[in-house]
Amino acid sequence: MKATGIVRRIDDLGRVVIPKEIRRTMRIREGDPLEIYTTRDGEVIFKKYSRIGGLEDFAAQFCDTLNRSTSFTAAVTDRDNVIAIAGTGKRELLGKQISADLERVMEQRNIYRCQGGQDRCIYVSDSLNKYAVAVAAPILCQGDVLGLVLFASPEPQAGGETEYKLAQTVAAFLGRHMEG
């Protein structure tokens, strides 16, 4: 654990304010769920909660099937990281934080499709501008965005109708699966 040097008091309702710098650094947005853990040493730990995070194995099976059905790397993300992937770049991208551009795709709640060309594509991760997103479909559950289903490749290329429909279908399925 890393000390920040910031001290906050708990108010009369039991609330504590998480400083803006920490929220920004940890990508904690208003309304994000946090899990609360305690240790025997008296520590209270807040951890970002990912509703889709428990589906890594299930999502990995989907990714494997999608990758075999297309020429693209297939991935599933939660709101922050790549949680499952199959295809080229698996070692490099699994667990990586998603790019700010992909966050905007989630916020807009629309399916993204690369139009082709290096200048017009977005990348999976800001820290690794190597894998361009061809198609990305948000996973929606009861009005909330849980993550994305995406197709990517080492070189920027547009996704076809097949990838578009597959991403849309798998995202809808995962969203429905999370409702139940």
C-alpha angles and dihedrals in degrees: 000000000000122000115227098189090231118128124192131183124227112241126226091273093053095255127142125192117232106215118250093240091057093045090051094046093046092041093238109163130193109280095021112141117240125198116221121218130179130201132208088249090066096258121146113207126193116203127183109252119225114197090195094042093091091061098070095120093042092047091047090058090052091048092050091052093045092049092052091048095053140029091248136092107251123212142173121208136188118217092290115017145032103260100176133018142165128191137028113000097024094134093045099045107035108108093006120140111252121244125264087244091060089048088057090050088056093047091051091049092214130121111258122215124184112237092208132260129079095265095054102047130085126219132235094235133020090215092056113039091185108093115063121205114238097179132001125183122188119236106229125193122177091335095312125111109231100176143294142285108214145175118213140172137193090248123047110259136153119255117235131229090272093058091043093054094041093051091046093048097045092046090052091047094050090047091052091045090056092053093060 
